[in-house]
């Protein structure tokens, strides 16, 4: 059996309800369930202007002189639509 991570929310009544179908092959097996709080979102939502300022502030931010952008190759050519 592989590890399964399910994100869920505790209901207003304080009860967590989770249903996970595992398949007949796992019937009658013992399993272990661990409950832990999910980490908070890593980024605060930004306004379009805040996002634009962030993106512009990253331009030229790589200080490593050995950093190079490798060749990107050619685009795959597809047939034109009629």
mmCIF file of the N, C-alpha and C atoms, coordinates in Angstrom:
data_MODEL
# 
_entry.id   MODEL 
# 
loop_
_atom_site.group_PDB 
_atom_site.id 
_atom_site.type_symbol 
_atom_site.label_atom_id 
_atom_site.label_alt_id 
_atom_site.label_comp_id 
_atom_site.label_asym_id 
_atom_site.label_entity_id 
_atom_site.label_seq_id 
_atom_site.pdbx_PDB_ins_code 
_atom_site.Cartn_x 
_atom_site.Cartn_y 
_atom_site.Cartn_z 
_atom_site.occupancy 
_atom_site.B_iso_or_equiv 
_atom_site.pdbx_formal_charge 
_atom_site.auth_seq_id 
_atom_site.auth_comp_id 
_atom_site.auth_asym_id 
_atom_site.auth_atom_id 
_atom_site.pdbx_PDB_model_num 
ATOM 1   N N  . UNK A 1 1  ? 0.857   -1.176 0.000   1.00 0.00 ? 1  UNK A N  1 
ATOM 2   C CA . UNK A 1 1  ? 0.000   0.000  0.000   1.00 0.00 ? 1  UNK A CA 1 
ATOM 3   C C  . UNK A 1 1  ? 0.898   1.232  0.000   1.00 0.00 ? 1  UNK A C  1 
ATOM 4   N N  . UNK A 1 2  ? 0.570   2.188  -0.818  1.00 0.00 ? 2  UNK A N  1 
ATOM 5   C CA . UNK A 1 2  ? 1.355   3.410  -0.892  1.00 0.00 ? 2  UNK A CA 1 
ATOM 6   C C  . UNK A 1 2  ? 0.792   4.471  0.041   1.00 0.00 ? 2  UNK A C  1 
ATOM 7   N N  . UNK A 1 3  ? 1.622   5.433  0.350   1.00 0.00 ? 3  UNK A N  1 
ATOM 8   C CA . UNK A 1 3  ? 1.208   6.537  1.214   1.00 0.00 ? 3  UNK A CA 1 
ATOM 9   C C  . UNK A 1 3  ? 0.265   7.446  0.435   1.00 0.00 ? 3  UNK A C  1 
ATOM 10  N N  . UNK A 1 4  ? -0.821  7.845  1.061   1.00 0.00 ? 4  UNK A N  1 
ATOM 11  C CA . UNK A 1 4  ? -1.798  8.726  0.439   1.00 0.00 ? 4  UNK A CA 1 
ATOM 12  C C  . UNK A 1 4  ? -1.932  9.962  1.318   1.00 0.00 ? 4  UNK A C  1 
ATOM 13  N N  . UNK A 1 5  ? -1.843  11.120 0.727   1.00 0.00 ? 5  UNK A N  1 
ATOM 14  C CA . UNK A 1 5  ? -2.038  12.368 1.462   1.00 0.00 ? 5  UNK A CA 1 
ATOM 15  C C  . UNK A 1 5  ? -3.333  12.988 0.970   1.00 0.00 ? 5  UNK A C  1 
ATOM 16  N N  . UNK A 1 6  ? -4.239  13.275 1.898   1.00 0.00 ? 6  UNK A N  1 
ATOM 17  C CA . UNK A 1 6  ? -5.524  13.863 1.567   1.00 0.00 ? 6  UNK A CA 1 
ATOM 18  C C  . UNK A 1 6  ? -5.657  15.164 2.339   1.00 0.00 ? 6  UNK A C  1 
ATOM 19  N N  . UNK A 1 7  ? -5.947  16.249 1.643   1.00 0.00 ? 7  UNK A N  1 
ATOM 20  C CA . UNK A 1 7  ? -6.205  17.524 2.305   1.00 0.00 ? 7  UNK A CA 1 
ATOM 21  C C  . UNK A 1 7  ? -7.703  17.667 2.478   1.00 0.00 ? 7  UNK A C  1 
ATOM 22  N N  . UNK A 1 8  ? -8.119  17.967 3.693   1.00 0.00 ? 8  UNK A N  1 
ATOM 23  C CA . UNK A 1 8  ? -9.528  18.084 3.991   1.00 0.00 ? 8  UNK A CA 1 
ATOM 24  C C  . UNK A 1 8  ? -9.719  19.172 5.025   1.00 0.00 ? 8  UNK A C  1 
ATOM 25  N N  . UNK A 1 9  ? -10.968 19.566 5.250   1.00 0.00 ? 9  UNK A N  1 
ATOM 26  C CA . UNK A 1 9  ? -11.273 20.624 6.201   1.00 0.00 ? 9  UNK A CA 1 
ATOM 27  C C  . UNK A 1 9  ? -12.210 20.081 7.268   1.00 0.00 ? 9  UNK A C  1 
ATOM 28  N N  . UNK A 1 10 ? -11.928 20.438 8.521   1.00 0.00 ? 10 UNK A N  1 
ATOM 29  C CA . UNK A 1 10 ? -12.794 20.046 9.629   1.00 0.00 ? 10 UNK A CA 1 
ATOM 30  C C  . UNK A 1 10 ? -14.087 20.838 9.509   1.00 0.00 ? 10 UNK A C  1 
ATOM 31  N N  . UNK A 1 11 ? -15.211 20.164 9.636   1.00 0.00 ? 11 UNK A N  1 
ATOM 32  C CA . UNK A 1 11 ? -16.506 20.815 9.520   1.00 0.00 ? 11 UNK A CA 1 
ATOM 33  C C  . UNK A 1 11 ? -16.791 21.761 10.677  1.00 0.00 ? 11 UNK A C  1 
ATOM 34  N N  . UNK A 1 12 ? -17.822 22.573 10.522  1.00 0.00 ? 12 UNK A N  1 
ATOM 35  C CA . UNK A 1 12 ? -18.216 23.535 11.558  1.00 0.00 ? 12 UNK A CA 1 
ATOM 36  C C  . UNK A 1 12 ? -18.567 22.842 12.862  1.00 0.00 ? 12 UNK A C  1 
ATOM 37  N N  . UNK A 1 13 ? -18.927 21.546 12.789  1.00 0.00 ? 13 UNK A N  1 
ATOM 38  C CA . UNK A 1 13 ? -19.262 20.794 13.997  1.00 0.00 ? 13 UNK A CA 1 
ATOM 39  C C  . UNK A 1 13 ? -18.027 20.220 14.685  1.00 0.00 ? 13 UNK A C  1 
ATOM 40  N N  . UNK A 1 14 ? -16.827 20.503 14.115  1.00 0.00 ? 14 UNK A N  1 
ATOM 41  C CA . UNK A 1 14 ? -15.584 20.005 14.709  1.00 0.00 ? 14 UNK A CA 1 
ATOM 42  C C  . UNK A 1 14 ? -15.262 18.573 14.351  1.00 0.00 ? 14 UNK A C  1 
ATOM 43  N N  . UNK A 1 15 ? -15.949 18.029 13.361  1.00 0.00 ? 15 UNK A N  1 
ATOM 44  C CA . UNK A 1 15 ? -15.740 16.633 12.964  1.00 0.00 ? 15 UNK A CA 1 
ATOM 45  C C  . UNK A 1 15 ? -15.102 16.593 11.578  1.00 0.00 ? 15 UNK A C  1 
ATOM 46  N N  . UNK A 1 16 ? -14.053 15.793 11.459  1.00 0.00 ? 16 UNK A N  1 
ATOM 47  C CA . UNK A 1 16 ? -13.404 15.585 10.162  1.00 0.00 ? 16 UNK A CA 1 
ATOM 48  C C  . UNK A 1 16 ? -13.979 14.323 9.546   1.00 0.00 ? 16 UNK A C  1 
ATOM 49  N N  . UNK A 1 17 ? -14.506 14.438 8.336   1.00 0.00 ? 17 UNK A N  1 
ATOM 50  C CA . UNK A 1 17 ? -15.056 13.287 7.628   1.00 0.00 ? 17 UNK A CA 1 
ATOM 51  C C  . UNK A 1 17 ? -14.209 13.038 6.388   1.00 0.00 ? 17 UNK A C  1 
ATOM 52  N N  . UNK A 1 18 ? -13.648 11.850 6.293   1.00 0.00 ? 18 UNK A N  1 
ATOM 53  C CA . UNK A 1 18 ? -12.782 11.503 5.172   1.00 0.00 ? 18 UNK A CA 1 
ATOM 54  C C  . UNK A 1 18 ? -13.193 10.134 4.645   1.00 0.00 ? 18 UNK A C  1 
ATOM 55  N N  . UNK A 1 19 ? -13.387 10.035 3.346   1.00 0.00 ? 19 UNK A N  1 
ATOM 56  C CA . UNK A 1 19 ? -13.672 8.759  2.698   1.00 0.00 ? 19 UNK A CA 1 
ATOM 57  C C  . UNK A 1 19 ? -12.611 8.557  1.624   1.00 0.00 ? 19 UNK A C  1 
ATOM 58  N N  . UNK A 1 20 ? -11.890 7.450  1.716   1.00 0.00 ? 20 UNK A N  1 
ATOM 59  C CA . UNK A 1 20 ? -10.818 7.173  0.763   1.00 0.00 ? 20 UNK A CA 1 
ATOM 60  C C  . UNK A 1 20 ? -10.993 5.749  0.245   1.00 0.00 ? 20 UNK A C  1 
ATOM 61  N N  . UNK A 1 21 ? -11.468 5.580  -0.988  1.00 0.00 ? 21 UNK A N  1 
ATOM 62  C CA . UNK A 1 21 ? -11.593 4.224  -1.539  1.00 0.00 ? 21 UNK A CA 1 
ATOM 63  C C  . UNK A 1 21 ? -10.210 3.679  -1.891  1.00 0.00 ? 21 UNK A C  1 
ATOM 64  N N  . UNK A 1 22 ? -9.852  2.549  -1.322  1.00 0.00 ? 22 UNK A N  1 
ATOM 65  C CA . UNK A 1 22 ? -8.527  1.969  -1.549  1.00 0.00 ? 22 UNK A CA 1 
ATOM 66  C C  . UNK A 1 22 ? -8.563  0.765  -2.479  1.00 0.00 ? 22 UNK A C  1 
ATOM 67  N N  . UNK A 1 23 ? -9.696  0.173  -2.661  1.00 0.00 ? 23 UNK A N  1 
ATOM 68  C CA . UNK A 1 23 ? -9.796  -0.973 -3.557  1.00 0.00 ? 23 UNK A CA 1 
ATOM 69  C C  . UNK A 1 23 ? -9.936  -2.272 -2.794  1.00 0.00 ? 23 UNK A C  1 
ATOM 70  N N  . UNK A 1 24 ? -10.473 -3.253 -3.475  1.00 0.00 ? 24 UNK A N  1 
ATOM 71  C CA . UNK A 1 24 ? -10.753 -4.551 -2.851  1.00 0.00 ? 24 UNK A CA 1 
ATOM 72  C C  . UNK A 1 24 ? -9.480  -5.244 -2.384  1.00 0.00 ? 24 UNK A C  1 
ATOM 73  N N  . UNK A 1 25 ? -8.360  -5.007 -3.048  1.00 0.00 ? 25 UNK A N  1 
ATOM 74  C CA . UNK A 1 25 ? -7.097  -5.653 -2.671  1.00 0.00 ? 25 UNK A CA 1 
ATOM 75  C C  . UNK A 1 25 ? -6.610  -5.249 -1.295  1.00 0.00 ? 25 UNK A C  1 
ATOM 76  N N  . UNK A 1 26 ? -7.082  -4.116 -0.803  1.00 0.00 ? 26 UNK A N  1 
ATOM 77  C CA . UNK A 1 26 ? -6.673  -3.643 0.517   1.00 0.00 ? 26 UNK A CA 1 
ATOM 78  C C  . UNK A 1 26 ? -7.737  -3.901 1.583   1.00 0.00 ? 26 UNK A C  1 
ATOM 79  N N  . UNK A 1 27 ? -8.758  -4.644 1.254   1.00 0.00 ? 27 UNK A N  1 
ATOM 80  C CA . UNK A 1 27 ? -9.831  -4.939 2.213   1.00 0.00 ? 27 UNK A CA 1 
ATOM 81  C C  . UNK A 1 27 ? -9.268  -5.702 3.412   1.00 0.00 ? 27 UNK A C  1 
ATOM 82  N N  . UNK A 1 28 ? -9.787  -5.394 4.568   1.00 0.00 ? 28 UNK A N  1 
ATOM 83  C CA . UNK A 1 28 ? -9.431  -6.044 5.833   1.00 0.00 ? 28 UNK A CA 1 
ATOM 84  C C  . UNK A 1 28 ? -7.979  -5.819 6.256   1.00 0.00 ? 28 UNK A C  1 
ATOM 85  N N  . UNK A 1 29 ? -7.333  -4.820 5.719   1.00 0.00 ? 29 UNK A N  1 
ATOM 86  C CA . UNK A 1 29 ? -5.964  -4.479 6.148   1.00 0.00 ? 29 UNK A CA 1 
ATOM 87  C C  . UNK A 1 29 ? -6.030  -3.437 7.235   1.00 0.00 ? 29 UNK A C  1 
ATOM 88  N N  . UNK A 1 30 ? -5.085  -3.494 8.164   1.00 0.00 ? 30 UNK A N  1 
ATOM 89  C CA . UNK A 1 30 ? -4.948  -2.445 9.162   1.00 0.00 ? 30 UNK A CA 1 
ATOM 90  C C  . UNK A 1 30 ? -4.230  -1.272 8.523   1.00 0.00 ? 30 UNK A C  1 
ATOM 91  N N  . UNK A 1 31 ? -4.667  -0.067 8.832   1.00 0.00 ? 31 UNK A N  1 
ATOM 92  C CA . UNK A 1 31 ? -4.016  1.139  8.329   1.00 0.00 ? 31 UNK A CA 1 
ATOM 93  C C  . UNK A 1 31 ? -3.760  2.079  9.495   1.00 0.00 ? 31 UNK A C  1 
ATOM 94  N N  . UNK A 1 32 ? -2.878  3.019  9.281   1.00 0.00 ? 32 UNK A N  1 
ATOM 95  C CA . UNK A 1 32 ? -2.562  4.025  10.288  1.00 0.00 ? 32 UNK A CA 1 
ATOM 96  C C  . UNK A 1 32 ? -2.940  5.380  9.723   1.00 0.00 ? 32 UNK A C  1 
ATOM 97  N N  . UNK A 1 33 ? -3.673  6.167  10.486  1.00 0.00 ? 33 UNK A N  1 
ATOM 98  C CA . UNK A 1 33 ? -4.094  7.491  10.064  1.00 0.00 ? 33 UNK A CA 1 
ATOM 99  C C  . UNK A 1 33 ? -3.437  8.509  10.987  1.00 0.00 ? 33 UNK A C  1 
ATOM 100 N N  . UNK A 1 34 ? -2.740  9.477  10.411  1.00 0.00 ? 34 UNK A N  1 
ATOM 101 C CA . UNK A 1 34 ? -2.090  10.535 11.177  1.00 0.00 ? 34 UNK A CA 1 
ATOM 102 C C  . UNK A 1 34 ? -2.772  11.846 10.842  1.00 0.00 ? 34 UNK A C  1 
ATOM 103 N N  . UNK A 1 35 ? -3.174  12.582 11.859  1.00 0.00 ? 35 UNK A N  1 
ATOM 104 C CA . UNK A 1 35 ? -3.821  13.877 11.660  1.00 0.00 ? 35 UNK A CA 1 
ATOM 105 C C  . UNK A 1 35 ? -2.848  14.961 12.102  1.00 0.00 ? 35 UNK A C  1 
ATOM 106 N N  . UNK A 1 36 ? -2.588  15.918 11.221  1.00 0.00 ? 36 UNK A N  1 
ATOM 107 C CA . UNK A 1 36 ? -1.756  17.064 11.573  1.00 0.00 ? 36 UNK A CA 1 
ATOM 108 C C  . UNK A 1 36 ? -2.289  18.281 10.843  1.00 0.00 ? 36 UNK A C  1 
ATOM 109 N N  . UNK A 1 37 ? -2.108  19.438 11.455  1.00 0.00 ? 37 UNK A N  1 
ATOM 110 C CA . UNK A 1 37 ? -2.580  20.678 10.832  1.00 0.00 ? 37 UNK A CA 1 
ATOM 111 C C  . UNK A 1 37 ? -1.764  20.950 9.573   1.00 0.00 ? 37 UNK A C  1 
ATOM 112 N N  . UNK A 1 38 ? -2.445  21.381 8.538   1.00 0.00 ? 38 UNK A N  1 
ATOM 113 C CA . UNK A 1 38 ? -1.754  21.745 7.296   1.00 0.00 ? 38 UNK A CA 1 
ATOM 114 C C  . UNK A 1 38 ? -1.023  23.056 7.528   1.00 0.00 ? 38 UNK A C  1 
ATOM 115 N N  . UNK A 1 39 ? 0.100   23.227 6.849   1.00 0.00 ? 39 UNK A N  1 
ATOM 116 C CA . UNK A 1 39 ? 0.840   24.474 6.996   1.00 0.00 ? 39 UNK A CA 1 
ATOM 117 C C  . UNK A 1 39 ? 0.061   25.609 6.340   1.00 0.00 ? 39 UNK A C  1 
ATOM 118 N N  . UNK A 1 40 ? 0.188   26.796 6.884   1.00 0.00 ? 40 UNK A N  1 
ATOM 119 C CA . UNK A 1 40 ? -0.542  27.931 6.299   1.00 0.00 ? 40 UNK A CA 1 
ATOM 120 C C  . UNK A 1 40 ? -0.010  28.250 4.903   1.00 0.00 ? 40 UNK A C  1 
ATOM 121 N N  . UNK A 1 41 ? -0.796  28.937 4.106   1.00 0.00 ? 41 UNK A N  1 
ATOM 122 C CA . UNK A 1 41 ? -0.320  29.310 2.766   1.00 0.00 ? 41 UNK A CA 1 
ATOM 123 C C  . UNK A 1 41 ? 0.991   30.077 2.858   1.00 0.00 ? 41 UNK A C  1 
ATOM 124 N N  . UNK A 1 42 ? 1.903   29.791 1.933   1.00 0.00 ? 42 UNK A N  1 
ATOM 125 C CA . UNK A 1 42 ? 3.225   30.410 2.000   1.00 0.00 ? 42 UNK A CA 1 
ATOM 126 C C  . UNK A 1 42 ? 3.249   31.833 1.455   1.00 0.00 ? 42 UNK A C  1 
ATOM 127 N N  . UNK A 1 43 ? 2.273   32.202 0.700   1.00 0.00 ? 43 UNK A N  1 
ATOM 128 C CA . UNK A 1 43 ? 2.287   33.535 0.117   1.00 0.00 ? 43 UNK A CA 1 
ATOM 129 C C  . UNK A 1 43 ? 0.953   34.233 0.358   1.00 0.00 ? 43 UNK A C  1 
ATOM 130 N N  . UNK A 1 44 ? 1.044   35.497 0.646   1.00 0.00 ? 44 UNK A N  1 
ATOM 131 C CA . UNK A 1 44 ? -0.151  36.308 0.816   1.00 0.00 ? 44 UNK A CA 1 
ATOM 132 C C  . UNK A 1 44 ? -0.625  36.736 -0.563  1.00 0.00 ? 44 UNK A C  1 
ATOM 133 N N  . UNK A 1 45 ? -1.921  36.656 -0.845  1.00 0.00 ? 45 UNK A N  1 
ATOM 134 C CA . UNK A 1 45 ? -2.396  37.104 -2.158  1.00 0.00 ? 45 UNK A CA 1 
ATOM 135 C C  . UNK A 1 45 ? -1.968  38.547 -2.426  1.00 0.00 ? 45 UNK A C  1 
ATOM 136 N N  . UNK A 1 46 ? -1.556  38.806 -3.634  1.00 0.00 ? 46 UNK A N  1 
ATOM 137 C CA . UNK A 1 46 ? -1.074  40.131 -4.007  1.00 0.00 ? 46 UNK A CA 1 
ATOM 138 C C  . UNK A 1 46 ? -2.024  40.793 -4.988  1.00 0.00 ? 46 UNK A C  1 
ATOM 139 N N  . UNK A 1 47 ? -2.012  42.111 -4.951  1.00 0.00 ? 47 UNK A N  1 
ATOM 140 C CA . UNK A 1 47 ? -2.765  42.859 -5.951  1.00 0.00 ? 47 UNK A CA 1 
ATOM 141 C C  . UNK A 1 47 ? -1.986  42.785 -7.257  1.00 0.00 ? 47 UNK A C  1 
ATOM 142 N N  . UNK A 1 48 ? -2.618  43.070 -8.391  1.00 0.00 ? 48 UNK A N  1 
ATOM 143 C CA . UNK A 1 48 ? -1.877  43.057 -9.657  1.00 0.00 ? 48 UNK A CA 1 
ATOM 144 C C  . UNK A 1 48 ? -0.663  43.993 -9.628  1.00 0.00 ? 48 UNK A C  1 
ATOM 145 N N  . UNK A 1 49 ? -0.787  45.143 -8.990  1.00 0.00 ? 49 UNK A N  1 
ATOM 146 C CA . UNK A 1 49 ? 0.347   46.074 -8.933  1.00 0.00 ? 49 UNK A CA 1 
ATOM 147 C C  . UNK A 1 49 ? 1.470   45.530 -8.054  1.00 0.00 ? 49 UNK A C  1 
ATOM 148 N N  . UNK A 1 50 ? 1.138   44.874 -6.931  1.00 0.00 ? 50 UNK A N  1 
ATOM 149 C CA . UNK A 1 50 ? 2.164   44.267 -6.080  1.00 0.00 ? 50 UNK A CA 1 
ATOM 150 C C  . UNK A 1 50 ? 2.866   43.133 -6.829  1.00 0.00 ? 50 UNK A C  1 
ATOM 151 N N  . UNK A 1 51 ? 2.096   42.342 -7.577  1.00 0.00 ? 51 UNK A N  1 
ATOM 152 C CA . UNK A 1 51 ? 2.679   41.248 -8.346  1.00 0.00 ? 51 UNK A CA 1 
ATOM 153 C C  . UNK A 1 51 ? 3.617   41.801 -9.420  1.00 0.00 ? 51 UNK A C  1 
ATOM 154 N N  . UNK A 1 52 ? 3.193   42.845 -10.107 1.00 0.00 ? 52 UNK A N  1 
ATOM 155 C CA . UNK A 1 52 ? 4.029   43.457 -11.148 1.00 0.00 ? 52 UNK A CA 1 
ATOM 156 C C  . UNK A 1 52 ? 5.333   43.965 -10.547 1.00 0.00 ? 52 UNK A C  1 
ATOM 157 N N  . UNK A 1 53 ? 5.260   44.627 -9.398  1.00 0.00 ? 53 UNK A N  1 
ATOM 158 C CA . UNK A 1 53 ? 6.460   45.140 -8.735  1.00 0.00 ? 53 UNK A CA 1 
ATOM 159 C C  . UNK A 1 53 ? 7.398   43.985 -8.359  1.00 0.00 ? 53 UNK A C  1 
ATOM 160 N N  . UNK A 1 54 ? 6.829   42.871 -7.841  1.00 0.00 ? 54 UNK A N  1 
ATOM 161 C CA . UNK A 1 54 ? 7.644   41.718 -7.489  1.00 0.00 ? 54 UNK A CA 1 
ATOM 162 C C  . UNK A 1 54 ? 8.361   41.155 -8.714  1.00 0.00 ? 54 UNK A C  1 
ATOM 163 N N  . UNK A 1 55 ? 7.613   40.974 -9.802  1.00 0.00 ? 55 UNK A N  1 
ATOM 164 C CA . UNK A 1 55 ? 8.216   40.413 -11.012 1.00 0.00 ? 55 UNK A CA 1 
ATOM 165 C C  . UNK A 1 55 ? 9.328   41.320 -11.534 1.00 0.00 ? 55 UNK A C  1 
ATOM 166 N N  . UNK A 1 56 ? 9.082   42.611 -11.586 1.00 0.00 ? 56 UNK A N  1 
ATOM 167 C CA . UNK A 1 56 ? 10.105  43.537 -12.077 1.00 0.00 ? 56 UNK A CA 1 
ATOM 168 C C  . UNK A 1 56 ? 11.322  43.573 -11.156 1.00 0.00 ? 56 UNK A C  1 
ATOM 169 N N  . UNK A 1 57 ? 11.118  43.367 -9.858  1.00 0.00 ? 57 UNK A N  1 
ATOM 170 C CA . UNK A 1 57 ? 12.247  43.403 -8.927  1.00 0.00 ? 57 UNK A CA 1 
ATOM 171 C C  . UNK A 1 57 ? 13.147  42.184 -9.066  1.00 0.00 ? 57 UNK A C  1 
ATOM 172 N N  . UNK A 1 58 ? 12.673  41.111 -9.711  1.00 0.00 ? 58 UNK A N  1 
ATOM 173 C CA . UNK A 1 58 ? 13.504  39.922 -9.871  1.00 0.00 ? 58 UNK A CA 1 
ATOM 174 C C  . UNK A 1 58 ? 14.418  40.015 -11.092 1.00 0.00 ? 58 UNK A C  1 
ATOM 175 N N  . UNK A 1 59 ? 14.172  40.960 -11.985 1.00 0.00 ? 59 UNK A N  1 
ATOM 176 C CA . UNK A 1 59 ? 14.993  41.086 -13.197 1.00 0.00 ? 59 UNK A CA 1 
ATOM 177 C C  . UNK A 1 59 ? 16.435  41.374 -12.814 1.00 0.00 ? 59 UNK A C  1 
ATOM 178 N N  . UNK A 1 60 ? 17.352  40.559 -13.322 1.00 0.00 ? 60 UNK A N  1 
ATOM 179 C CA . UNK A 1 60 ? 18.770  40.757 -13.048 1.00 0.00 ? 60 UNK A CA 1 
ATOM 180 C C  . UNK A 1 60 ? 19.193  40.340 -11.648 1.00 0.00 ? 60 UNK A C  1 
ATOM 181 N N  . UNK A 1 61 ? 18.371  39.554 -10.958 1.00 0.00 ? 61 UNK A N  1 
ATOM 182 C CA . UNK A 1 61 ? 18.680  39.220 -9.571  1.00 0.00 ? 61 UNK A CA 1 
ATOM 183 C C  . UNK A 1 61 ? 19.630  38.035 -9.407  1.00 0.00 ? 61 UNK A C  1 
ATOM 184 N N  . UNK A 1 62 ? 19.977  37.337 -10.486 1.00 0.00 ? 62 UNK A N  1 
ATOM 185 C CA . UNK A 1 62 ? 20.925  36.230 -10.379 1.00 0.00 ? 62 UNK A CA 1 
ATOM 186 C C  . UNK A 1 62 ? 22.332  36.819 -10.378 1.00 0.00 ? 62 UNK A C  1 
ATOM 187 N N  . UNK A 1 63 ? 23.014  36.688 -9.246  1.00 0.00 ? 63 UNK A N  1 
ATOM 188 C CA . UNK A 1 63 ? 24.334  37.296 -9.086  1.00 0.00 ? 63 UNK A CA 1 
ATOM 189 C C  . UNK A 1 63 ? 25.467  36.349 -9.445  1.00 0.00 ? 63 UNK A C  1 
ATOM 190 N N  . UNK A 1 64 ? 25.163  35.098 -9.754  1.00 0.00 ? 64 UNK A N  1 
ATOM 191 C CA . UNK A 1 64 ? 26.184  34.099 -10.066 1.00 0.00 ? 64 UNK A CA 1 
ATOM 192 C C  . UNK A 1 64 ? 26.707  34.323 -11.478 1.00 0.00 ? 64 UNK A C  1 
ATOM 193 N N  . UNK A 1 65 ? 27.990  34.704 -11.629 1.00 0.00 ? 65 UNK A N  1 
ATOM 194 C CA . UNK A 1 65 ? 28.526  34.979 -12.971 1.00 0.00 ? 65 UNK A CA 1 
ATOM 195 C C  . UNK A 1 65 ? 28.635  33.738 -13.852 1.00 0.00 ? 65 UNK A C  1 
ATOM 196 N N  . UNK A 1 66 ? 28.567  32.542 -13.259 1.00 0.00 ? 66 UNK A N  1 
ATOM 197 C CA . UNK A 1 66 ? 28.655  31.319 -14.061 1.00 0.00 ? 66 UNK A CA 1 
ATOM 198 C C  . UNK A 1 66 ? 27.289  30.856 -14.542 1.00 0.00 ? 66 UNK A C  1 
ATOM 199 N N  . UNK A 1 67 ? 26.239  31.559 -14.156 1.00 0.00 ? 67 UNK A N  1 
ATOM 200 C CA . UNK A 1 67 ? 24.886  31.180 -14.559 1.00 0.00 ? 67 UNK A CA 1 
ATOM 201 C C  . UNK A 1 67 ? 24.701  31.461 -16.039 1.00 0.00 ? 67 UNK A C  1 
ATOM 202 N N  . UNK A 1 68 ? 24.228  30.463 -16.778 1.00 0.00 ? 68 UNK A N  1 
ATOM 203 C CA . UNK A 1 68 ? 23.948  30.643 -18.200 1.00 0.00 ? 68 UNK A CA 1 
ATOM 204 C C  . UNK A 1 68 ? 22.590  30.052 -18.524 1.00 0.00 ? 68 UNK A C  1 
ATOM 205 N N  . UNK A 1 69 ? 21.940  30.633 -19.496 1.00 0.00 ? 69 UNK A N  1 
ATOM 206 C CA . UNK A 1 69 ? 20.685  30.065 -19.997 1.00 0.00 ? 69 UNK A CA 1 
ATOM 207 C C  . UNK A 1 69 ? 21.046  29.178 -21.171 1.00 0.00 ? 69 UNK A C  1 
ATOM 208 N N  . UNK A 1 70 ? 20.733  27.912 -21.043 1.00 0.00 ? 70 UNK A N  1 
ATOM 209 C CA . UNK A 1 70 ? 21.092  26.954 -22.083 1.00 0.00 ? 70 UNK A CA 1 
ATOM 210 C C  . UNK A 1 70 ? 20.201  27.136 -23.302 1.00 0.00 ? 70 UNK A C  1 
ATOM 211 N N  . UNK A 1 71 ? 20.668  26.609 -24.429 1.00 0.00 ? 71 UNK A N  1 
ATOM 212 C CA . UNK A 1 71 ? 19.888  26.673 -25.657 1.00 0.00 ? 71 UNK A CA 1 
ATOM 213 C C  . UNK A 1 71 ? 18.523  26.047 -25.423 1.00 0.00 ? 71 UNK A C  1 
ATOM 214 N N  . UNK A 1 72 ? 17.491  26.651 -25.982 1.00 0.00 ? 72 UNK A N  1 
ATOM 215 C CA . UNK A 1 72 ? 16.134  26.194 -25.768 1.00 0.00 ? 72 UNK A CA 1 
ATOM 216 C C  . UNK A 1 72 ? 15.647  25.252 -26.863 1.00 0.00 ? 72 UNK A C  1 
ATOM 217 N N  . UNK A 1 73 ? 16.421  25.114 -27.924 1.00 0.00 ? 73 UNK A N  1 
ATOM 218 C CA . UNK A 1 73 ? 16.016  24.225 -29.006 1.00 0.00 ? 73 UNK A CA 1 
ATOM 219 C C  . UNK A 1 73 ? 14.996  24.888 -29.916 1.00 0.00 ? 73 UNK A C  1 
ATOM 220 N N  . UNK A 1 74 ? 14.531  24.150 -30.902 1.00 0.00 ? 74 UNK A N  1 
ATOM 221 C CA . UNK A 1 74 ? 13.556  24.673 -31.846 1.00 0.00 ? 74 UNK A CA 1 
ATOM 222 C C  . UNK A 1 74 ? 12.163  24.185 -31.476 1.00 0.00 ? 74 UNK A C  1 
ATOM 223 N N  . UNK A 1 75 ? 11.182  24.979 -31.811 1.00 0.00 ? 75 UNK A N  1 
ATOM 224 C CA . UNK A 1 75 ? 9.801   24.582 -31.602 1.00 0.00 ? 75 UNK A CA 1 
ATOM 225 C C  . UNK A 1 75 ? 9.455   23.442 -32.546 1.00 0.00 ? 75 UNK A C  1 
ATOM 226 N N  . UNK A 1 76 ? 8.614   22.539 -32.067 1.00 0.00 ? 76 UNK A N  1 
ATOM 227 C CA . UNK A 1 76 ? 8.129   21.469 -32.917 1.00 0.00 ? 76 UNK A CA 1 
ATOM 228 C C  . UNK A 1 76 ? 7.147   22.072 -33.913 1.00 0.00 ? 76 UNK A C  1 
ATOM 229 N N  . UNK A 1 77 ? 7.316   21.757 -35.165 1.00 0.00 ? 77 UNK A N  1 
ATOM 230 C CA . UNK A 1 77 ? 6.463   22.314 -36.216 1.00 0.00 ? 77 UNK A CA 1 
ATOM 231 C C  . UNK A 1 77 ? 5.260   21.417 -36.446 1.00 0.00 ? 77 UNK A C  1 
ATOM 232 N N  . UNK A 1 78 ? 4.069   21.976 -36.397 1.00 0.00 ? 78 UNK A N  1 
ATOM 233 C CA . UNK A 1 78 ? 2.843   21.225 -36.629 1.00 0.00 ? 78 UNK A CA 1 
ATOM 234 C C  . UNK A 1 78 ? 2.201   21.703 -37.929 1.00 0.00 ? 78 UNK A C  1 
ATOM 235 N N  . UNK A 1 79 ? 1.299   20.871 -38.435 1.00 0.00 ? 79 UNK A N  1 
ATOM 236 C CA . UNK A 1 79 ? 0.572   21.277 -39.631 1.00 0.00 ? 79 UNK A CA 1 
ATOM 237 C C  . UNK A 1 79 ? -0.348  22.446 -39.291 1.00 0.00 ? 79 UNK A C  1 
ATOM 238 N N  . UNK A 1 80 ? -0.476  23.354 -40.246 1.00 0.00 ? 80 UNK A N  1 
ATOM 239 C CA . UNK A 1 80 ? -1.386  24.493 -40.068 1.00 0.00 ? 80 UNK A CA 1 
ATOM 240 C C  . UNK A 1 80 ? -2.825  24.023 -40.164 1.00 0.00 ? 80 UNK A C  1 
ATOM 241 N N  . UNK A 1 81 ? -3.691  24.683 -39.425 1.00 0.00 ? 81 UNK A N  1 
ATOM 242 C CA . UNK A 1 81 ? -5.119  24.392 -39.532 1.00 0.00 ? 81 UNK A CA 1 
ATOM 243 C C  . UNK A 1 81 ? -5.630  24.913 -40.861 1.00 0.00 ? 81 UNK A C  1 
ATOM 244 N N  . UNK A 1 82 ? -6.645  24.247 -41.422 1.00 0.00 ? 82 UNK A N  1 
ATOM 245 C CA . UNK A 1 82 ? -7.178  24.707 -42.722 1.00 0.00 ? 82 UNK A CA 1 
ATOM 246 C C  . UNK A 1 82 ? -7.889  26.033 -42.584 1.00 0.00 ? 82 UNK A C  1 
# 
